[in-house]
Amino acid sequence: MQAMIITAYQDYEGLRRVLSALGSRALCFVHVDKKSGMTPEQVAQLNAIANVRAIRQYKVNWGSVYHLHAILDLCRMALEDSRVTHLHLISAQDFPTVSAEAFERMFADDDRIHMQYIRTAEYAELAHRYEHFHFMHLLNYRDMSESAQNWVGRIDRWQEKLHIRRRLNVPYKGLVWLSLPRAAAEHAVNAKENKALLRRLRYTYIPEEFYFQNAFAGTVFEEKITGEALRFSIWDEPERGTPALLDEGDLARVDESGCVFCRKVKAGTALYETLERRWLGQ
């Protein structure tokens, strides 16, 4: 079976609808941000949906290591179920672009890892994210108050002025939204060297974008990486968000892309209604 690894932080009603649809054809493991407005009672209601296991474990500040911890906890939960053959890491605003039957066929006997895979050395602007110490688990970068923003900026500037550089080797990077087979997920979660990698990434900015790529580097799994995450998104229209909030007018581009997920899609919109009916085979 396919396992959806989902992190969520808002829109309880939308999340419940997404899980009801996905859970009808796949197993869903979801983490609800403790910082969100969703209550323990609502999480219990999510757990009452067929094929859904929901937890509310971490307060996930933007860019902090706790998003990665939440994802890895969900992966461990999924791997406890022997039926799981593939894990798909998505946000609560991602949704499949094909029917559940087609989705199953696409991943049957597929031992590849579908994820973005780029060399950090080719993007010098990324260096500060892993060479400096970041404290996003303590400072909420999305808190626009003067105090929070000042501290985030000061800490970074002080390290630059004092020439502080961490000795952290992370040659690869990519978005965390990816699909991988069971064997690869077991290595990413359980290998001793990857537990050490997780500890080293604690003070990295958006560490989930370095974890999986470097967990597979230099292993037998590296040759299985496709470099394509199979996720459709639009990043060059900032007036619609980054990435853009998709609408029905984007459906043709979604279908032409050949991707199996698209993001971001809001539950209840015309585009979502179309994709949900397609997923359910209606």
C-alpha positions as a printed Julia matrix, in Angstrom:
282×3 Matrix{Float64}:
   0.0    0.0     0.0
   0.93   3.62   -0.49
   1.55   5.73    2.63
   0.98   9.48    2.63
   3.27  11.28    5.1
   1.53  14.6     5.74
   2.44  17.65    7.81
  -0.34  20.14    8.54
  -0.71  23.38   10.46
  -4.02  24.98    9.5
  -7.55  24.54    8.1
  -8.99  21.63   10.1
 -12.06  21.23    7.89
  -9.94  21.18    4.75
  -7.54  18.67    6.28
 -10.4   16.4     7.33
 -11.75  16.38    3.78
  -8.33  15.66    2.25
  -7.72  12.79    4.67
 -11.16  11.32    4.06
 -10.44  11.24    0.33
  -6.86   9.98    0.53
  -7.67   7.52    3.31
 -10.22   5.76    1.13
  -7.4    4.42   -1.07
  -4.15   4.87    0.89
  -2.75   4.95    4.42
  -2.34   8.45    5.86
   0.05   9.47    8.63
  -0.34  13.11    9.62
   1.35  15.47   12.06
  -0.62  18.5    13.21
   1.5   21.45   14.32
   1.09  21.95   18.06
   1.28  25.67   17.37
  -1.8   25.55   15.14
  -5.34  26.19   16.28
  -6.28  22.53   15.98
  -7.21  20.95   19.28
  -6.45  17.47   20.68
 -10.16  16.71   20.25
  -9.94  17.53   16.55
  -6.86  15.33   16.2
  -8.88  12.51   17.8
 -11.59  13.1    15.18
  -8.96  12.8    12.43
  -7.9    9.47   13.93
 -11.46   8.26   13.57
 -11.19   8.51    9.77
 -10.44   5.17    8.1
  -6.75   4.55    7.41
  -5.65   7.74    9.19
  -3.21   8.05   12.1
  -2.76  11.59   13.36
  -0.42  12.98   16.02
   0.13  16.43   17.53
   3.65  16.22   18.87
   5.79  19.25   17.98
   5.56  23.02   17.89
   6.93  23.57   14.39
   8.5   26.98   13.87
   9.28  27.78   10.24
  12.71  26.49    9.23
  13.25  24.56   12.47
  14.39  20.98   12.97
  11.02  20.03   14.44
   9.41  19.78   11.0
  12.04  17.16   10.15
  11.45  15.36   13.46
   7.72  15.26   12.71
   8.32  13.81    9.24
  10.69  11.14   10.53
   8.27  10.15   13.3
   5.53   9.71   10.7
   7.86   7.63    8.52
   8.57   5.34   11.49
   4.85   4.96   12.1
   4.28   4.05    8.46
   7.11   1.5     8.47
   5.49  -0.27   11.4
   2.79  -1.36    8.94
   4.12  -4.25    6.84
   1.65  -3.42    4.06
   3.44  -0.17    3.22
   5.53  -0.37    0.04
   6.11   3.32   -0.67
   6.09   6.56    1.33
   5.1    9.9    -0.16
   6.02  13.06    1.77
   3.47  15.82    1.16
   2.0   18.87    2.82
  -1.67  19.14    3.67
  -2.12  21.32    0.57
  -0.74  18.71   -1.84
  -3.03  16.35   -3.71
  -2.59  13.54   -6.26
  -3.16  14.39   -9.91
  -4.24  10.88  -10.97
  -6.68   8.22   -9.86
  -5.8    5.96   -6.96
  -5.63   3.0    -9.34
  -3.24   4.81  -11.66
  -1.2    5.94   -8.67
  -0.78   2.34   -7.51
   0.25   1.21  -10.97
   2.84   3.96  -11.29
   4.65   2.86   -8.15
   4.22  -0.89   -8.42
   7.71  -2.48   -8.36
   9.29   1.0    -8.55
  12.47   1.02   -6.45
  13.49   4.56   -7.41
  13.66   7.6    -5.13
  11.79  10.5    -6.68
  13.22  13.69   -5.21
  15.02  16.89   -6.08
  18.79  16.41   -5.87
  21.12  19.37   -6.39
  24.71  20.1    -5.37
  25.05  22.77   -2.68
  28.43  23.82   -4.11
  26.6   25.19   -7.16
  24.53  27.57   -5.02
  26.79  29.73   -2.86
  23.79  31.56   -1.41
  22.83  28.39    0.45
  26.03  28.25    2.51
  24.8   30.38    5.41
  21.95  27.92    5.99
  24.33  25.17    7.13
  27.56  27.06    7.93
  25.9   29.33   10.51
  24.06  28.28   13.66
  20.31  28.87   13.42
  17.9   28.73   16.34
  14.56  28.46   14.56
  13.33  25.96   17.14
  13.51  28.85   19.64
  12.76  31.8    17.34
   9.67  31.83   15.13
  10.89  33.35   11.85
   7.27  33.8    10.73
   6.61  35.95   13.82
   6.75  39.4    12.24
   7.19  41.2    15.55
  10.2   43.51   15.72
  11.78  41.5    18.53
  11.7   38.15   16.72
  12.91  39.54   13.41
  15.7   41.53   15.07
  17.05  38.48   16.88
  17.01  36.31   13.77
  18.95  38.95   11.87
  21.38  39.74   14.69
  22.41  36.14   15.24
  23.19  35.7    11.55
  25.06  39.01   11.26
  27.15  38.34   14.38
  28.3   35.01   12.98
  29.19  36.63    9.67
  31.16  39.37   11.42
  33.02  36.89   13.64
  33.67  34.53   10.68
  31.89  31.65   12.4
  31.63  28.62   10.13
  30.32  25.2    11.11
  32.15  22.16    9.82
  29.06  20.55    8.37
  29.39  18.59    5.15
  26.09  18.57    3.26
  26.95  18.26   -0.44
  23.34  17.81   -1.57
  20.03  19.61   -1.14
  16.45  19.42   -2.36
  12.85  19.97   -1.34
  11.56  17.52    1.26
   8.46  16.62   -0.78
   9.49  13.27   -2.24
   8.45   9.66   -2.88
  10.55   6.66   -1.93
  10.27   2.88   -1.59
  10.19   1.12    1.75
  13.84  -0.03    1.74
  15.09   3.51    1.15
  12.82   4.89    3.88
  14.1    2.3     6.34
  17.68   3.36    5.61
  16.85   7.05    5.95
  15.14   6.53    9.29
  17.17   3.78   10.93
  20.78   3.91    9.7
  23.22   4.87   12.46
  24.94   7.45   10.28
  21.62   9.14    9.56
  20.8    9.46   13.23
  24.12  11.3    13.52
  23.18  13.43   10.5
  19.93  14.41   12.2
  21.86  15.59   15.28
  24.23  17.65   13.11
  21.35  19.31   11.29
  19.7   20.59   14.48
  20.98  24.16   14.01
  20.56  24.24   10.23
  18.04  26.51    8.53
  15.27  24.35    6.95
  17.16  21.1     7.7
  14.57  18.87    6.01
  15.91  20.16    2.68
  19.29  18.57    3.43
  18.39  15.42    5.31
  17.16  12.85    2.8
  19.49  13.93    0.01
  22.56  13.47    2.22
  21.15  10.36    3.92
  21.38   8.56    0.57
  24.6   10.13   -0.73
  27.39   7.58   -1.08
  25.08   4.6    -0.49
  23.56   1.97   -2.77
  20.43   4.11   -2.84
  22.12   7.07   -4.53
  21.91   5.51   -7.98
  18.14   5.15   -7.48
  17.61   8.92   -7.18
  15.81  10.32  -10.24
  16.35  14.02   -9.51
  12.65  14.67  -10.17
  10.16  14.82   -7.32
   7.02  14.37   -9.48
   5.43  17.41   -7.79
   3.91  20.2    -9.88
   4.23  23.69   -8.44
   4.55  27.27   -9.71
   7.25  29.45   -8.16
   7.46  32.38  -10.58
   4.13  34.03   -9.77
   4.74  35.45   -6.26
   1.49  37.4    -6.34
  -0.23  33.99   -5.97
   2.11  32.81   -3.22
   5.4   30.9    -3.12
   4.59  28.39   -4.38
   1.43  29.62   -6.04
  -1.98  28.58   -4.78
  -3.25  26.67   -7.82
  -6.69  27.05   -9.36
  -8.75  25.36  -12.06
  -6.99  27.37  -14.74
  -3.77  25.48  -13.93
  -5.24  22.01  -14.54
  -3.96  21.7   -18.11
  -0.42  22.54  -17.0
  -0.71  20.08  -14.12
  -1.73  17.27  -16.47
   0.92  18.13  -19.05
   3.64  18.01  -16.39
   3.33  14.27  -15.84
   3.58  14.84  -12.08
   1.66  12.69   -9.6
   1.11  15.46   -7.03
   0.43  19.17   -7.29
   0.82  21.89   -4.73
  -0.67  24.05   -3.38
  -4.35  23.16   -3.65
  -7.03  24.36   -1.23
  -9.74  21.86   -0.29
 -13.17  22.85   -1.57
 -11.97  24.85   -4.6
 -12.97  23.9    -8.14
  -9.5   22.44   -8.81
  -9.63  20.38   -5.65
 -13.1   19.06   -6.5
 -11.82  17.9    -9.9
  -8.75  16.2    -8.44
 -10.7   14.53   -5.65
 -13.23  13.06   -8.09
 -10.35  11.86  -10.26
  -8.55  10.25   -7.27
 -11.75   8.45   -6.26
 -12.34   7.25   -9.83
 -15.62   9.12  -10.2
